[in-house]
Amino acid sequence: MTNDAAEVRRREFETWFVRRGVPQLIVGYSSEPRMDARAAPWIAAWLIVGTLLFWGRNPTWPLWANAAGVAGTLVVVALGFLAIRRLRGLSLVRRTLDVLDILLLAAFVAIPAAVIDASPLEALAAWLNALLGIGVIYLVVGFGLPEIAQWAIGRIASELAQIVGLIGRTLPLLLILVVFLLFAAEIWEAAHALSGLELAAVLALLALIAAVLIVTTFRQELATLERSIDWDRAADEAVGSPAKAVDPEGGVQVPLGWLERANLATLVLLGVLLQAMFVALVVMAFLVVFGLLVIPIEIQERWIDADVTVLATFALLAEERGLSWELVAVSSVLSGIVGLYFAGLAVTDRGHRADYFERMLDEVQQLLSVRAAYRRLIGVMTEV
């Protein structure tokens, strides 16, 4: 294989890995220059958006003053960027810096914080806010989270029939308990006391428990998959990938690095969580409609011994109905518990694993086989 043909083949592998949401399987993907090159446009966009929304505006200023403040802050940021390049001895005409080290980023994001009309404490908060946004950008870019989400959503759409079948087999019995809890006055009292932030924290806690369960189970499965690469099956596993046909003797199974393991775990985690979220949304929609039909506002107020927060009123079945915050909160918590339950079923229950989790493990097996062929190609290119 010529160098040009090998390079084309390598790019095919790497594009395929990115589209499948596992960019960390690419050799050198997490190197600092490559990460910085991908993150730089997003960092610039974040600084512009932050200036528009936070750093260059003041709620007490008129519109023209806010527009001038935003424009001035952006100009100062641009000039500061050029000044930093000059201090580092880099050309001013190049589009990006060679390396975005932590000290450079800390100095760069301090520019908008230094020019805002605020107290030192507020300027420090703006600086930390900008750094946090950059950290999120590196996390999203490094693990290919948009590609993983796109892949997982597409998988849900393609396997909707299986998911509906899973719901149909499990949900009826579970709904008996959920509907029973819907009529418990105590949960309505608790929902009445919840703020939006507190409700989000409760749902985040349920998602965290599900995530720990999924990742713990997957780590054990991944160790087994790594030890049991079957080169006789490798060609079949590589169908639909750039490997096309893997030589049973030609693959190279290099031990996975921690970033590769984390990327594969993230792929499986988001896939299972999105499925659980879909189930939870179905249950929530049912509970809201059910509550609108059988639990009027008067009964809700009697349970909580206070006025409910009415979000909307409308006519339904020739009667006036009201959608309350309490109904939404109760439905959200109960559906979150159902989503956690389904996530547990998907990864631990032998009767339900085959519906989703084991299919994902088969895809991880394919990724490992294709990675072995890709590593073999890299080795051949190195030898030439």
N, C-alpha and C positions, 0 to 999 in steps of 0.2 A: 504494500500500500504506500503510495506516494505521500509526501508531507502535506500537499494541498488537499488530497482526498481525506487524509486522516484529520486534518483541521476542520474540514467540512463535517465529517462524521462527529467530531468532538462537539462542534456547535449544535448539531442535531440532538445529541445526548443532553447537553446543558439546557437547551430550550425546552426539551421535554421535561426535565427535572423541575424547571421553574414553573411550567404550566401545571404540573402535578402538585405544586405546593411544597416541594422538598429541595429548595435551592442549596441547602447546606451540603447536599451530596456532591455538589460540584467542587472539584479540587480548586482550592484557592479562593472560593467564594467569600469567605469571611476574612480574607486578608484586608489590612487597613486601607490600602489605596482603592481596592475595588468597592469596599463598603462606602468609603467616603464619596467616590464618584457617583454611586447610586443615591446616596442620602443628600448630597449637596443641593439639588433642585428643591427637594422637599423642605430642607432647612431654610432656604431662601423664601419659599412660599409661607412657611410658618412664621418667619419674622415679619413678612408683609401683612399677613392676616392678624398677627398679634398687635402690630402697630395700628391697624385699622380698627380693631375691636377694643384694645386696652391701652397700649402705651402712648399713642399719639393723640388721645382724646381726653376730654374733661367734661363730665356731665353738666357742669355749671357754665361752660362756654357756649356762645352762639355757634350756629352752623359754620359760618365762615372761619371762625377761629379754630374749630375742630378740623376743618379741611386744611387750614394752614399748618396746624400742629402735626397732622398725619404726613403732609408733604415734607415738612421740615425734618421730622424724625426719619423718614425714609432716605432723605438726602444725607443726613448725618450718618445713618447706617452704611450707606453706599460709600461715603468718603472714608468712614472708619475701616471698612473692608479693604479699600485700596491702600490705606495707610498701613494696615497690618501686613499686607502683601509686601509693601516696600520695606518694612522693617525686617521681614524674613528674607529679603534679598531675592524675591520672586518677580517675574515679569508682570506688569500691570495689564497686559493684553490677554493673558491666559484666562480661560473661563472658570477654572476651579483651582483651589489649592491642591498641592500634591498630597498633603497629609493634613487631616483635621484632628490634631491631637487635642487632648482634654484642656490644656492650658489655652490653646488658641480659641477653642469653642467658648470657654469661660470668658475670655476677653471680648470675643465678638458679640456674644449675647448681652454683655454688660453695656453695650453702646446704647440701645434703646432705653435701658433702665436708667442710664446716667442723664438722659436728656428730658425725661418726663418731669412734669411739674408736680412733684409729690415729696413726701417726707422720706428720709433715708430708709425707714422701715418698709414703706411701700415700694421704694426702688429695689430693695433687697428681695421683696416678694416677687416683683416683676422679673428680676434676674433668675430667681429659682424657677419661676414659671416657665421662662424661656428654655432653661436647661432641661426641665422635665419634658417639655414638648420635643426637644431634640432627642432625648433618651427614648421616648415612645417611637419616634421616627426610625431610629436605628433598630429597635425591636421589630417593628413592622416590616422594614426592608430586609432585615437579616433573616427572618423566619418565613418570609413570603406569605404573611397572613392574608392579604387580599386574594392571592391565588388559592390558598387553602380554603377560604370562605367560598370562593367561586366554585371550586371543585366540590365542596361539601353540599352546597345548595343544588348544584346540578345533579349530584348523586341522590339527594332527597327527591328531586323532581322525577328522576328516572326510576326510583324505587318506591314511588308513592303508593302503589298497590300493596307492596309488602308491608309498608308502614301502617296503612289503613287496616290490613289484616291483623297486624300486631295489636293495634288499638282495639279492634273488634273482639279479639280473643281475650283481652285482659281488662279492658276498661269497664264493661258492664258491672262486674263484681266490685271493682274499685269505686265506681260511682255511688254505690250504696253507702259506703263509708263517707265519701266526700259530701254527698247530699245531706247525710245525717249531721255532719259537722257544720254545714251551711245554716242549720237551724239552731245552732248553739249560741245563746246570747253572749257568752263570754268572749267568743272570737269577734263578735261585732263590737263589743266594748273595747277590745284591744285594737281593732281596726280604726275605731273612732279616734283613738289616742295617737295613731301613727301619722307622722308627717310623710311627705313624699320622699325625703331623704332616708328616713327610717325604713320605709317600705323597700326602697332600693337596696338598703343594707341587708335586710332580711333575705331578699331574693339573691343577692350576691353571696350570702353565706350558704344558701342551698346549692348554688352553682359551684362554690368552692368545695363543698363536701363531695358533690358529684365528680368534680375534677380530680380530687385526690383519689377517689375510688377508681376512676378510669385509668389514670396515669400509673397507679400502683399495679393494677392488673396488667396493663400493657407492658410495663417494664419486664415482668416475668415472662410474658409471651415473646417479647423481642429477644430475650436471651436464648429462648428455645429456638426461635427462627434462625438466629445467627449460627447456632451450633448444628443445625440440621439442613444446611444448603444441599439440595439434591441436584447435582449437575445433570443427571439424566432428565430431570423435569425442567431444566433451565430454559431450553428452547421454547417449550410450551408457555412458560411463565413470561417470556419476553415478547410474546405476540402482541402487536399493537404498539411496540416501542421501537426506538431507533436500533436496538440490538438485533431485532428481526429473527436472528437465529444465533444462539449462543453456543460456542464450541464447548462441550462438556469439559475438555481439558484446558480451555483457554481462559476461563474466568479467573479473576484474582479477587479473593475475598479478604480485603484489608479490614482489620477490626474497626468498628465504628468509633468515631470520636464523640466527645460529649455534646458538641453542637449538632452533629448528625442525629444522635439519639434524641436530643431535645426537639429537633425539627420533626422527626417521625412521630414522637409522642404528641406534639402539637397538632399534627395532621389528624391523628386518631381522636385526640381530645375534642377538637372543634367539630369533627364529623359526628361524634356521639352526642355532644352537647347541642348541636343544631337539631338533631333528631329529637332529643328530649324537649327542646324548646318548641319545636313544632307540635309535639303532643301536648305540651302545657298550654299553648295558645288555643288548641282545639278545646281543651277542657275549660279554659277560662271563658271562651266564647259561649260554651254551653251553660256554665254557671251564671254568667251575666244575664243571658236570655231567660234562664230558669228563674233567677231572682226577680227579674222584672215582671214575670208572670205571676209569681206566687208570694212574693214578699214586698208588699207596698211600703211606701215611705212611712206610713203611720206605724206599722209593725216594727220597722227598723228603729224608729224613735222610741218606741216603747221598750225595746230591748236595751238600748244604750242610755235611756233616760235623759236624752238631750236631743237637740235639733241636729239632723244630719246635714251634710254639705251636699246640696243638690247641684249636680253638674249639668244636667239637661232634663227638660220635660218634653213629653210628646204624647200623642194619642196612640194607643195600641189596643186593638180589639174593642174599640168604642169606649175606652176608658182612659183617663189621664194617668200616665205613668211617669216615674221619675228615676233617672239614673243618678245614684249617689256615690260620693267618694268612698263611703264605707262598703258598698257593694263591690266596687272595683277592687278595693284593698283586700277584702275577704276572698274574692275570686282569685286574685293574684297569688295570695299566700297558698291557698288550697291547690291551685294549679301548679305552683312551684314545687310543692311536695309531691304531686303526681309526676312531674317531670323528673325529679330526683329518683323516684321509684322506678320509672322507666329506664333511666340511665343505669341504675343498678341491675335491672333485669337484663339489659342488653349485654353487659359484660360478665355477669356472674351466673345467671340462670341458664342451665344447659339447654332448656327447651326454647329459649329466645336468642341465644348467642348466634345461632345459624342464620337468623333473619337479618343481622346487620354486622355484628362485631366480627364474626369469623370471616365474613366477606372482606372486611377491611384488613384483617390479618393476611388474607390471600393477596391483597393488593400490596401490602408491605413486603410480602415474600417476593412479589414481582419486582418491586423497587430494589430489593437487595440483589436479585439476580441481574437486573439491568445495571446496577451499580458495579457489580463484579465485571461485567463486560466492558463497562466504561473505564474501570481501573486498568483492565488489560490493554485497552486502547492507549491510555495515557502512558503505560509502560512501554508499549511499542514505539510511541512517538519519542519517548525519552531515549530509547536505544538507538534510534536512527540518527 
